[in-house]
Amino acid sequence: MQAVILAAGKGKRLLPLTEDLPKGMLPINGKPLLQIILEQLKAVNIGEVIFIVNFCQEKIINYFGDGSKFGVKISYVRQKERKGTADAVLQAERVVTGDKFVCIACDSLFENSLLPRLLSNSSKANGVITCREVSDTKGYGVLRLAPDKSNLPSSNPAFNQVLEIVEKPEQAPSNLANFSVYLFPREIFAACQKVKPSARGELEINDAIKMLIDSGQQFTYVKSQDIIDIGTFEQLSEANGIDKRLRL
C-alpha cells in the first residue's frame, strides 16, 4: 500500500517560523514532523510514500531525497496552486496505483498504534476516517454517524458508519472531531475532480468524502485520544511536550 502526505502548505498561523520553512519540516523534539510520519509508515510496512509539495518544496526534497536513507521510496508531486485539500489529494492520482491508500496531513502528530488500527479497518469499509472525542466541537469538522443498529440481529456492531463530516456546526451531530489521517479508496480522485469551492474559497476533502458516501461508498472511523493537528503556536508547544507519549 502507498501513502500520500499533504505537505504543500505554508502554515501561516505559525509565522515567522514558517517564513521560509514548510510546516511539515518544523521540528518536534529535534525531528521534523514529516520524518516522524515516515517512521510510523515504515513501521506498518508502507514503503512507498508520495509527498504533495509546493511551498519551499526544495527544503523537503533536499532533506528526504528518494527516501532510501529512511528505508522508504519517496516520490514528489507539485501542487501548482494551493487550492485546498481536495485539490492536493487529486495531485496524487497519476502515481497512486492501488485500490486504497493512506492519506495524512503533514501537521498530524499521533500515537504509533493509530496506523495499525486504521489499516485493520480497511476490510470493513471503503474508507476510514480518524477522529477524536472532544468536549468542545467548535472549530472542528464533526462526524455525523448512522443510527446505532447494534441491537439488530443482522447488524455488524464492529462497523461504525460515517454519514458526513459537518464543518464547524452550530449543533454538533456527535462529539467526534475529524483529524487528517485517512484511508481512502481510489474513487476519491473522481470525487475530488467534482468538488466546488467552499464558502472560504477552497476545494475541501470533506466534500469529496460526502460525495462518495452519497454514492454508496461506506466509511467507518477509528478513534484516538492521542492525536493533534499542529496549526498554532499553542499546539506546537503541546506537541513538543507530548511527542514521546504519543509515539509509545
C-alpha positions in Angstrom: 0.0 0.0 0.0 1.1 3.6 -0.7 0.8 6.7 1.5 0.1 10.2 0.3 1.4 13.0 2.6 -0.1 16.5 2.1 2.9 18.8 2.6 2.2 21.8 0.2 1.0 24.3 2.8 2.8 27.2 4.4 1.4 27.3 7.9 0.5 31.0 8.1 -0.5 30.8 11.7 3.0 29.7 12.6 4.8 32.6 11.1 7.6 33.6 11.4 8.7 30.0 12.0 7.3 29.1 8.6 8.6 32.2 6.7 11.0 30.0 4.8 10.2 26.5 6.1 7.4 24.2 5.2 5.1 23.3 8.1 6.0 19.6 7.8 9.6 20.4 8.5 9.0 22.0 11.8 11.0 20.1 14.5 9.3 18.2 17.2 11.9 17.5 19.9 14.5 17.9 17.2 12.9 15.8 14.5 10.9 17.1 11.5 7.2 16.2 11.6 7.4 14.6 8.3 10.2 12.3 9.5 8.1 11.1 12.4 5.3 10.3 10.0 7.7 8.4 7.7 8.9 6.3 10.5 5.4 5.4 11.5 4.5 4.4 8.0 7.6 2.3 7.7 6.6 0.5 10.9 3.4 -0.7 9.3 5.2 -1.8 6.2 4.2 1.1 4.0 7.3 1.6 2.0 6.2 3.9 -0.8 5.3 7.5 0.0 4.2 10.3 -2.2 4.7 13.9 -1.0 2.4 16.6 -2.3 4.6 19.7 -2.2 4.6 23.4 -3.1 5.9 26.0 -0.6 9.6 25.7 -0.1 9.5 22.3 -1.6 13.3 22.1 -2.0 13.6 22.0 1.8 11.6 18.8 1.8 13.2 17.3 -1.3 16.8 18.1 -0.1 16.2 16.5 3.3 14.4 13.3 2.3 15.7 12.7 -1.2 14.5 9.4 -2.7 13.8 8.1 0.8 16.5 5.5 0.8 18.2 6.7 3.9 14.9 6.4 5.7 14.1 3.0 4.4 11.2 4.0 2.1 10.7 5.1 -1.5 9.7 8.7 -1.9 8.3 10.5 -4.9 7.2 14.1 -5.2 4.2 15.8 -6.9 3.9 19.5 -7.0 0.6 21.2 -6.4 0.8 24.1 -8.7 -1.7 26.2 -6.7 -2.6 25.7 -3.1 -6.4 25.5 -3.7 -7.4 23.2 -0.9 -7.1 19.7 0.4 -9.3 18.1 -2.3 -7.0 19.6 -5.0 -3.9 18.4 -3.1 -5.2 14.8 -2.9 -6.1 14.9 -6.6 -2.5 15.6 -7.5 -1.6 12.1 -6.4 -4.0 10.4 -8.9 -1.3 9.6 -11.5 1.1 8.0 -9.1 -1.3 6.0 -6.8 -1.5 2.5 -8.2 -3.6 0.6 -5.7 -7.3 0.4 -4.8 -6.7 2.1 -1.5 -4.1 4.4 0.0 -3.3 6.1 3.3 -3.5 9.9 3.3 -2.0 12.1 6.1 -1.7 15.8 6.5 1.9 16.8 7.3 0.9 18.6 10.5 -0.6 15.5 12.2 1.1 14.0 15.2 -0.4 10.8 16.5 0.4 7.7 18.5 2.1 4.7 16.9 -0.9 2.4 17.4 -3.1 4.5 15.2 -2.0 3.4 11.8 -2.3 -0.4 12.6 -5.8 0.3 13.7 -6.6 2.3 10.7 -5.3 -0.4 8.4 -7.2 -3.2 10.3 -10.4 -1.4 9.4 -9.7 -1.5 5.7 -11.8 -4.6 5.1 -14.8 -3.3 6.9 -15.5 -0.3 4.7 -14.4 1.5 1.6 -12.7 4.3 3.6 -11.6 5.0 7.2 -11.6 8.4 9.0 -9.6 9.2 12.1 -11.3 11.1 14.9 -11.0 12.2 18.5 -13.6 12.8 21.2 -13.7 16.5 22.1 -15.6 18.4 24.8 -16.0 21.5 22.6 -16.7 20.9 19.0 -16.3 24.5 17.9 -13.7 24.8 15.2 -13.8 21.2 14.1 -15.3 19.1 11.4 -17.6 16.8 13.3 -18.7 13.3 12.3 -22.4 12.5 11.7 -22.9 8.8 12.2 -25.5 6.4 11.1 -28.1 5.4 13.8 -26.8 2.6 16.1 -28.3 -0.7 15.0 -26.2 -2.9 17.2 -29.3 -4.4 18.7 -30.5 -5.8 15.4 -29.6 -9.5 14.6 -28.4 -8.7 11.1 -26.2 -5.8 12.1 -22.4 -5.6 12.3 -21.6 -3.9 15.6 -17.9 -3.6 14.6 -18.9 -1.2 11.7 -19.5 2.4 12.7 -20.8 4.1 9.6 -20.0 7.7 9.0 -22.6 9.7 7.0 -20.9 13.1 6.8 -18.2 15.4 8.2 -20.1 18.5 9.2 -17.8 21.5 9.3 -18.0 23.7 12.4 -21.7 23.0 13.1 -23.8 25.2 15.5 -25.4 22.0 16.8 -22.8 19.1 16.6 -24.2 15.7 15.5 -21.6 14.0 17.7 -18.5 14.7 19.9 -16.2 13.1 17.3 -13.9 15.6 15.7 -12.3 14.7 12.3 -8.5 14.6 12.1 -6.4 14.4 9.0 -5.4 10.8 8.8 -7.4 8.7 6.3 -7.6 5.5 4.4 -9.1 6.4 1.0 -10.5 4.3 -1.9 -9.2 5.2 -5.3 -12.6 6.6 -6.1 -11.7 9.7 -4.0 -9.9 11.1 -7.0 -13.1 11.2 -9.2 -14.9 12.9 -6.3 -12.1 15.5 -5.9 -12.5 16.4 -9.5 -16.2 17.3 -8.9 -15.7 19.4 -5.7 -16.7 23.0 -5.9 -15.1 25.8 -3.9 -16.4 26.1 -0.3 -17.5 29.3 1.4 -13.9 30.1 2.2 -12.9 29.5 -1.5 -11.1 26.2 -1.1 -11.7 22.7 -2.5 -12.4 20.7 0.6 -11.7 17.0 1.0 -14.7 16.7 3.3 -16.9 17.5 0.3 -15.3 14.7 -1.7 -15.8 12.2 1.1 -19.5 13.2 1.3 -19.9 12.6 -2.5 -18.5 9.1 -2.1 -20.8 8.4 0.9 -23.8 9.7 -1.1 -22.8 7.4 -4.0 -22.9 4.3 -1.8 -19.3 4.1 -0.6 -19.1 3.2 3.1 -16.8 5.0 5.5 -16.1 4.0 9.1 -13.9 5.6 11.8 -11.2 4.8 14.3 -10.9 6.9 17.5 -7.8 8.3 19.0 -7.3 10.4 22.1 -3.7 11.0 21.3 -3.7 13.0 18.1 -3.1 16.6 17.4 -3.1 18.8 14.2 -0.3 21.4 14.6 -1.5 24.7 13.3 -0.9 27.2 16.1 2.0 28.1 18.5 0.0 26.6 21.3 -0.4 23.3 19.5 3.2 23.3 18.5 4.2 23.8 22.2 1.8 21.0 23.2 3.2 18.7 20.5 6.8 19.1 21.8 5.6 18.3 25.3 3.6 15.1 24.4 5.6 13.7 21.5 7.2 10.9 23.4 3.9 9.8 25.0 2.1 9.9 21.6 4.5 7.5 19.9 4.8 4.9 22.7 
